[in-house]
């Protein structure tokens, strides 16, 4: 009577096995590791570097527990912290002989100690937040005034080009604080310029002024335009920080806006604070300059030029003389994509904004068959990432072709897209949470969950006897599924998340209490034990579903509108509701069916004292 079909029993067993498989990695902990990543956009992390690191460690007599490569870094797993520090020193000295011009970041990190057969199945431990794993917390102040100033400098250059294109003569354009002033010789020219600006620059507020014999137009950004620009600057800075922090290999970093002009950065598990600060504070810009045709003799730059190194395909460096005048800067690039030209040769398709397109059209028209260089500047050091001949006139869309491989065009496109930060930032607050404090938080959170589970188990077993014991097993399955889901989804567990686990245990057992009381009620009403079990589960299902759906709605609202610790709590809370429905109804029913389902003449069930009407009156 109370039997599941074979497929349903198989489903329960399969779910338990998968849950156990994906929960296992959380019991292996973490081991020290050394991570190597590139700090220069032109320096690659590839198989050659992998072999070189392996050879360095072998020659130094340092044993390791495996070397792992991903698209952004190479990680070496070590047995202990002493080996970790020795390996870091050996790799650092070999890869960065000149510390002032380091090409690689060699950082201390932590890696999962899970066996390879588990990691091969993508069974990985869940991420731990800053409060559990330790790490660093930065609060960055974004210089919004500096961002607007930078925007006005670019606007002044745009207006010069616009005035030239529209044949409007002026006596000079200059930025004056947070505004741009345009001088004219007479009022008629000023009025003509006003009409041009109103058509092409809708974000500008224009005011007339006069200074001596000069007639002036003073342009300032509208408040709404300033607000929009500042919001975009924050978003671009956050995107740039994400790219930089990827080099540290931080699992689930927290990078989010706080207030109107601040950014919070949390890096769980980072041990090298100085390295993190250096990476976050990095600046990178792109410049387009014309190449001087005169040959470079030795290391002497021809007059009016700068010598810039260019990395050749064979890895060697050659010096290129570029003119000091900057044609374009990185903020004019809207995008870059690796592609192929009409002759099926690898190329990079570049897109500029409208102002950059006008500048590029004029420059290429005047410099056909001459060479142009795209220069990347990091930490004050310039390097030419592309030197190509101008084959024809182009504007905001063009292709860079040359002796490129498809891999090289993809790298070049990434370099062009990864421009500078939109607004200057500085670290105004820094906190370091040590791993010992994180371990203490884990212990306290684990102890609270453990003792809460033990108290629930003792009560259920004492009050509902065998049915209570089955409820405890279902609760254990719920905890197993929840941890497995968090691990499978690679969610981040924080202290609020542990609180949500403890709360989920209390809420999940409520469903089994409802089922057990329904079974008792059916027995009081005179139903046979087998009929009471069937009716108890079926009639409790509606109540369980309603209560869990309403709680899930509240959890989803926290997930959508919450942030930080609230969001971490909501993730575990919502997942816990879903796993509790399955475990309290399906898993517990499968166990009860296994115990009682095959008995045709069942006289009684072990579910504690069942009071029946009329028994106490005798």
C-alpha positions in Angstrom: 0.0 0.0 0.0 2.7 2.4 1.0 5.3 1.7 -1.7 7.2 4.0 -4.1 7.8 2.8 -7.6 11.3 1.7 -8.4 12.1 4.9 -10.4 11.2 7.1 -7.4 13.3 5.1 -5.0 16.2 5.3 -7.5 15.7 9.0 -7.8 16.0 9.4 -4.0 19.1 7.2 -3.9 20.7 9.1 -6.8 19.9 12.5 -5.2 21.6 11.3 -1.9 24.7 10.0 -3.8 25.1 13.3 -5.8 24.6 15.3 -2.7 27.3 13.3 -0.9 29.6 13.6 -3.9 29.4 17.4 -4.0 29.5 17.9 -0.2 32.7 15.9 0.1 35.2 18.6 -1.1 34.2 20.8 1.8 35.8 18.4 4.2 39.3 18.5 2.6 40.1 22.1 3.5 42.7 24.3 1.8 46.4 24.2 1.3 49.0 27.0 0.6 49.7 27.9 -3.0 51.7 30.3 -5.1 49.9 32.0 -8.0 51.6 33.5 -11.0 49.8 36.0 -13.2 50.7 38.7 -15.7 50.7 42.3 -14.5 51.5 43.6 -18.0 48.8 43.3 -20.6 51.5 42.4 -23.2 53.0 39.6 -21.2 51.2 36.2 -21.6 50.6 33.3 -19.2 51.1 30.3 -21.5 52.4 26.7 -21.6 56.0 28.0 -21.9 55.6 29.8 -18.5 54.1 26.6 -17.1 57.1 24.6 -18.1 59.5 27.2 -16.8 57.9 27.3 -13.4 58.1 23.5 -13.1 61.8 23.6 -14.1 62.5 26.4 -11.6 61.0 24.4 -8.7 62.7 21.2 -9.7 66.2 22.9 -9.9 65.6 24.5 -6.5 64.7 21.2 -4.9 61.2 22.4 -3.9 58.5 19.7 -4.0 55.0 20.6 -4.9 51.6 18.9 -5.0 50.6 19.9 -8.5 50.7 22.8 -10.9 47.4 24.0 -12.4 46.8 26.4 -15.2 43.7 28.5 -16.0 43.3 31.3 -18.7 44.6 34.0 -16.3 47.2 32.4 -14.0 49.3 29.4 -13.0 48.9 28.0 -9.5 51.3 25.8 -7.6 49.9 23.8 -4.7 52.4 23.4 -1.8 52.4 21.1 1.2 53.1 23.8 3.8 53.7 27.5 4.3 57.5 27.2 4.4 57.6 25.6 1.0 55.1 28.2 -0.2 57.4 31.1 0.8 60.5 29.4 -0.7 58.7 28.8 -4.0 57.5 32.4 -4.1 61.0 33.7 -3.6 62.5 31.4 -6.3 59.8 32.2 -8.9 59.8 35.9 -8.1 63.6 36.3 -8.6 63.5 34.3 -11.9 60.5 35.9 -13.5 61.1 39.5 -12.3 64.9 40.1 -12.3 64.1 43.9 -12.4 61.5 44.5 -9.6 60.9 48.1 -10.9 59.7 46.6 -14.2 58.0 43.4 -13.1 56.1 41.5 -15.8 54.5 38.9 -13.5 52.6 39.0 -10.2 53.8 36.2 -7.8 51.3 36.1 -5.0 50.5 33.8 -2.0 47.1 32.1 -2.2 45.1 29.2 -1.0 43.8 26.2 -3.1 41.4 23.5 -2.3 43.0 20.2 -1.1 40.3 18.1 -2.8 41.7 15.1 -4.7 41.9 15.4 -8.5 39.2 12.9 -9.2 36.7 15.2 -7.4 37.9 18.4 -9.0 37.8 16.6 -12.4 34.0 16.2 -11.9 33.8 19.9 -11.0 33.1 18.9 -7.4 34.6 21.9 -5.6 34.2 23.4 -2.1 31.9 26.3 -1.6 33.5 29.7 -1.4 33.9 31.3 2.0 33.3 35.0 2.5 35.7 37.5 4.1 34.3 36.9 7.6 35.0 33.2 7.4 38.2 32.9 5.3 40.0 36.1 6.2 41.3 38.5 3.7 41.3 42.2 3.0 38.6 44.9 2.8 39.2 48.2 1.0 37.0 51.3 0.7 37.8 53.4 -2.3 36.9 57.0 -2.8 36.3 58.0 -6.4 37.3 61.5 -7.3 34.2 62.6 -9.1 35.5 66.2 -9.5 38.6 64.8 -11.2 36.4 62.7 -13.5 34.4 65.7 -14.6 37.6 67.7 -15.2 38.9 64.8 -17.3 35.6 64.8 -19.2 35.8 68.6 -19.8 39.4 68.2 -21.2 38.0 65.7 -23.7 35.1 68.0 -24.5 37.4 70.9 -25.2 39.2 68.7 -27.8 35.8 67.7 -29.3 34.8 71.3 -29.6 38.0 72.3 -31.5 37.3 69.5 -34.1 33.6 70.5 -34.3 34.4 74.2 -34.9 36.8 73.3 -37.6 34.4 70.9 -39.3 31.6 73.6 -39.3 34.0 76.4 -40.4 33.4 78.5 -37.4 36.4 80.6 -36.6 37.3 81.1 -33.0 40.0 82.8 -31.0 40.7 79.8 -28.7 39.1 77.0 -26.7 40.2 76.2 -23.2 38.9 74.5 -20.1 38.3 76.8 -17.2 37.7 74.7 -14.0 34.5 72.7 -14.6 33.6 74.7 -17.8 34.9 75.2 -21.3 35.3 78.8 -22.7 35.3 79.6 -26.4 36.5 83.0 -27.5 35.3 84.9 -30.6 36.2 88.2 -32.3 32.6 89.3 -32.8 29.1 88.6 -31.6 28.0 87.2 -35.0 30.5 84.3 -34.9 29.5 83.6 -31.3 25.8 83.3 -32.3 26.7 81.0 -35.2 28.8 78.8 -32.8 25.8 78.7 -30.3 23.6 77.3 -33.0 26.2 74.6 -33.9 26.7 73.6 -30.2 23.0 73.4 -29.5 22.6 71.0 -32.3 25.6 68.8 -31.6 26.1 69.1 -27.8 22.7 68.7 -26.1 24.4 68.1 -22.7 25.9 71.6 -22.6 24.5 74.6 -20.9 25.7 77.7 -22.7 26.2 81.2 -21.2 27.4 84.4 -22.9 30.2 86.5 -21.5 32.5 89.3 -22.6 36.1 89.8 -21.6 37.7 93.0 -23.1 37.3 92.8 -26.9 36.6 89.1 -26.8 33.1 87.6 -27.0 32.9 84.3 -25.0 30.6 81.3 -24.9 31.0 79.4 -21.6 29.8 75.8 -21.6 29.0 73.7 -18.6 27.5 70.2 -18.3 23.9 70.0 -17.3 23.3 68.5 -13.8 21.6 65.5 -15.3 24.5 64.9 -17.7 27.0 65.2 -14.8 25.0 62.7 -12.8 24.8 60.3 -15.7 28.5 60.7 -16.4 29.5 60.0 -12.8 27.3 56.9 -12.7 29.0 55.6 -15.8 32.4 56.4 -14.3 31.6 54.3 -11.2 30.4 51.4 -13.4 33.5 51.5 -15.6 35.8 51.6 -12.5 34.0 48.6 -11.1 34.4 46.7 -14.4 38.1 47.6 -14.5 38.6 46.5 -10.9 37.0 43.1 -11.7 39.5 42.6 -14.6 42.5 43.5 -12.3 41.4 41.4 -9.4 41.0 38.4 -11.7 44.8 38.4 -11.8 44.9 37.6 -8.1 42.6 34.6 -8.6 40.3 35.6 -5.8 37.3 33.4 -5.5 34.1 35.4 -5.5 35.5 38.9 -4.7 32.9 41.5 -3.6 33.1 44.7 -5.7 30.2 47.0 -5.3 29.2 50.6 -5.1 28.6 52.2 -1.7 26.9 55.6 -1.8 27.3 58.0 -4.7 31.1 58.0 -4.9 32.6 55.0 -3.1 33.5 51.4 -4.0 33.8 48.5 -1.6 36.3 45.8 -2.5 36.5 42.6 -0.4 39.1 40.0 -1.3 38.6 36.7 0.7 41.6 34.5 1.2 44.2 37.1 0.0 47.4 36.9 2.0 49.5 39.4 0.3 47.9 42.8 1.1 50.6 44.9 -0.5 50.2 43.0 -3.8 46.4 43.6 -3.7 46.9 47.3 -3.1 49.4 47.6 -5.9 47.0 45.8 -8.3 44.0 47.9 -7.4 46.0 51.1 -7.7 47.3 50.3 -11.2 46.7 52.7 -14.0 46.7 51.9 -17.7 46.0 54.1 -20.6 46.1 53.8 -24.4 47.5 56.3 -26.8 47.6 56.5 -30.6 50.6 58.2 -32.1 52.3 58.5 -35.5 55.6 56.7 -36.1 58.6 58.7 -37.0 59.9 57.5 -40.4 63.5 58.3 -39.6 65.6 55.3 -38.6 66.4 54.9 -34.9 70.2 55.0 -34.2 71.1 53.2 -31.0 68.9 54.4 -28.1 68.8 58.0 -29.2 65.3 59.3 -30.1 65.1 61.7 -33.1 64.1 65.3 -32.2 60.4 65.6 -31.2 59.9 61.8 -30.6 59.8 59.2 -27.9 61.4 55.8 -28.0 58.9 53.1 -27.2 59.7 49.3 -27.1 57.7 47.0 -29.3 57.4 43.3 -28.6 57.9 41.3 -31.8 56.3 37.9 -32.6 59.5 36.0 -31.7 59.5 37.6 -28.2 62.3 40.1 -28.9 62.0 43.8 -28.2 62.7 46.5 -30.7 62.6 50.3 -30.2 60.2 52.4 -32.2 60.3 56.2 -32.5 56.8 57.8 -32.1 56.0 61.4 -32.3 55.2 63.2 -29.0 51.8 64.5 -30.2 49.0 62.2 -29.1 46.4 61.5 -31.8 43.9 59.7 -29.6 43.6 58.4 -26.1 42.0 55.2 -24.7 38.7 56.9 -23.8 37.9 57.3 -27.5 37.9 53.5 -28.0 34.4 52.0 -27.8 35.3 48.4 -28.6 37.6 46.0 -30.3 37.0 42.5 -31.7 39.2 39.8 -33.2 38.1 39.1 -36.8 39.4 38.4 -40.4 39.9 40.9 -43.2 38.6 40.4 -46.8 41.7 38.3 -47.6 40.9 36.0 -44.6 43.9 37.2 -42.7 43.6 37.7 -38.9 42.7 41.3 -38.0 41.3 43.5 -35.2 38.2 45.5 -35.8 38.3 48.7 -33.8 35.4 51.1 -33.1 35.9 54.7 -31.9 33.4 57.3 -30.6 32.2 60.0 -33.0 34.8 62.6 -31.9 37.6 60.0 -32.2 36.3 59.0 -35.6 36.5 62.6 -36.8 40.1 62.9 -35.5 41.1 59.6 -37.1 39.6 60.6 -40.5 41.6 63.8 -40.6 44.9 62.1 -39.5 44.6 59.1 -41.9 43.7 61.3 -44.8 46.9 63.3 -44.3 49.2 60.3 -43.5 48.5 57.6 -46.1 51.1 54.9 -46.3 52.7 56.1 -43.1 52.9 54.1 -39.8 50.7 54.5 -36.8 51.3 52.9 -33.3 48.9 52.0 -30.5 50.7 52.4 -27.2 49.8 50.9 -23.9 51.1 52.8 -20.8 51.1 50.9 -17.4 52.8 52.3 -14.3 54.4 55.1 -16.4 56.0 52.6 -18.8 55.0 52.6 -22.4 55.0 49.7 -24.9 53.8 49.6 -28.5 51.2 46.8 -28.8 50.6 47.5 -32.5 52.5 49.2 -35.2 50.8 49.2 -38.6 50.8 51.1 -42.0 47.8 53.3 -42.8 46.4 51.7 -46.0 43.5 54.2 -46.5 41.3 56.9 -45.0 39.0 55.7 -42.2 37.0 57.2 -39.4 35.3 55.5 -36.4 35.5 52.0 -37.7 38.7 50.4 -39.0 40.8 47.2 -39.0 44.3 46.6 -37.8 46.1 44.0 -39.9 49.6 42.7 -40.0 51.6 39.5 -39.4 49.1 38.4 -36.7 48.0 34.9 -35.7 44.3 34.5 -34.5 45.5 34.2 -30.9 47.5 37.5 -31.2 44.5 39.4 -32.7 42.4 38.2 -29.8 45.0 39.4 -27.3 45.3 42.7 -29.0 41.5 43.2 -28.9 41.6 42.5 -25.2 44.3 45.1 -24.7 42.4 47.7 -26.6 39.2 47.0 -24.7 40.8 47.1 -21.2 41.3 50.9 -21.0 42.0 53.1 -18.1 39.8 53.8 -15.1 37.2 56.5 -15.8 37.9 58.4 -12.6 40.8 58.5 -10.1 40.4 56.5 -6.9 42.2 56.3 -3.6 42.0 53.8 -0.7 40.5 55.6 2.3 39.9 52.6 4.5 41.7 49.3 4.8 40.9 46.3 7.0 42.7 43.0 7.3 40.8 40.0 8.7 43.3 37.3 9.7 42.7 33.6 8.9 42.6 32.8 12.6 39.6 35.1 13.2 37.9 33.5 10.2 38.6 30.0 11.6 37.1 31.1 14.9 34.0 32.4 13.1 33.6 29.1 11.3 34.0 27.1 14.5 31.4 29.2 16.3 29.0 28.9 13.4 29.5 25.2 13.1 29.0 24.7 16.8 25.8 26.6 16.8 24.4 24.6 13.9 25.7 21.3 15.4 24.1 21.9 18.8 20.9 23.2 17.3 20.7 20.0 15.1 21.4 17.8 18.2 18.6 19.5 20.2 16.1 19.1 17.4 17.1 15.4 16.9 16.7 14.6 20.6 13.3 16.2 20.8 12.0 14.5 17.6 13.3 11.1 18.6 11.8 11.4 22.2 8.4 12.7 21.1 7.8 10.8 17.8 10.0 7.7 18.4 10.7 5.9 15.1 8.9 8.5 13.0 11.0 11.1 14.8 14.1 9.3 14.0 13.1 9.2 10.3 12.5 12.9 10.5 16.0 13.4 11.8 17.4 11.4 8.9 15.3 13.5 6.5 16.7 16.6 8.2 20.3 15.3 7.7 19.5 14.7 4.0 18.3 18.3 3.8 21.6 19.6 5.2 23.4 17.4 2.8 21.5 18.7 -0.2 21.9 22.3 0.9 25.7 22.1 1.3 25.9 20.2 -2.0 23.9 22.9 -3.9 26.0 25.7 -2.4 29.1 23.9 -3.5 27.7 23.0 -7.0 26.7 26.6 -7.6 30.0 27.9 -6.1 28.0 30.2 -3.9 29.8 32.3 -1.2 29.1 31.3 2.4 29.3 34.0 5.1 28.3 34.3 8.7 24.8 35.3 7.8 24.7 32.3 5.5 25.5 30.0 8.5 22.7 31.7 10.4 20.4 30.9 7.4 21.5 27.2 7.6 20.6 27.1 11.3 17.2 28.7 10.6 16.6 26.3 7.7 17.0 23.3 10.0 14.3 24.7 12.4 12.0 25.5 9.5 12.6 22.1 7.7 11.6 20.0 10.7 8.3 21.9 10.9 7.1 20.0 7.8 7.9 16.7 9.5 6.0 17.8 12.6 3.0 18.5 10.4 3.2 15.1 8.8 3.6 13.2 12.1 0.7 15.1 13.7 -1.5 14.3 10.6 -0.6 10.6 10.9 -1.5 10.7 14.6 -4.8 12.4 13.8 -5.7 9.7 11.3 -4.9 7.1 13.9 -7.1 8.8 16.5 -10.0 8.8 14.0 -9.7 5.0 13.7 -7.8 4.7 10.4 -5.6 1.7 10.0 -1.8 2.4 10.3 -1.2 2.0 6.5 -4.2 4.3 5.7 -3.0 6.8 8.4 0.5 7.0 6.8 -1.0 7.6 3.3 -3.5 10.2 4.5 -1.0 11.9 6.8 1.5 12.6 4.0 -1.1 13.5 1.4 -3.1 15.9 3.6 0.0 17.6 5.1 1.4 18.3 1.6 -0.9 21.3 0.9 -0.1 23.0 4.2 3.6 22.4 3.8 3.6 23.8 0.2 1.6 26.9 1.3 3.9 27.7 4.2 7.1 27.2 2.2 5.9 29.2 -0.8 5.0 32.2 1.4 8.4 32.0 3.1 10.1 31.7 -0.3 8.4 34.9 -1.5 10.0 36.8 1.4 13.4 35.2 0.7 13.2 36.1 -3.0 12.4 39.7 -2.0 15.5 39.8 0.2 17.5 38.4 -2.7 16.3 41.0 -5.2 16.4 44.1 -3.0 19.1 43.2 -0.5 22.8 43.5 -0.8 25.9 42.3 1.0 25.2 40.2 4.1 21.4 40.3 3.5 21.8 38.9 0.0 24.2 36.1 1.4 21.5 35.2 3.9 18.8 35.2 1.3 20.7 32.8 -1.1 21.1 30.1 1.6 17.5 30.7 2.9 15.9 30.2 -0.6 18.0 27.2 -1.4 17.2 25.7 2.1 13.4 26.1 1.5 13.7 24.1 -1.8 15.8 21.3 -0.3 13.6 21.1 2.8 10.4 20.5 0.7 12.1 17.5 -1.1 13.8 16.0 2.0 10.8 16.4 4.4 8.3 14.9 2.0 10.0 12.7 -0.5 13.0 11.4 1.5 11.1 10.8 4.7 8.2 9.1 2.8 10.8 6.8 1.1 12.2 5.8 4.5 8.8 5.2 6.1 7.8 3.1 3.0 11.0 1.1 3.4 10.2 0.4 7.1 6.4 -0.2 7.0 5.4 -0.4 3.3 5.8 -4.2 2.8 3.7 -5.2 5.9 0.2 -6.1 4.9 -1.2 -6.6 8.4 0.3 -3.7 10.2 -1.0 -3.4 13.8 0.7 -0.3 15.0 3.4 2.3 14.2 6.0 3.8 16.4 5.0 7.4 16.5 4.7 8.2 20.2 1.6 8.4 22.4 -1.6 8.6 20.4 -4.6 9.9 22.4 -8.0 8.5 21.3 -11.4 9.9 22.4 -13.0 8.0 25.2 -9.9 6.4 26.6 -9.5 8.8 29.5 -13.1 8.6 30.6 -12.8 4.9 31.7 
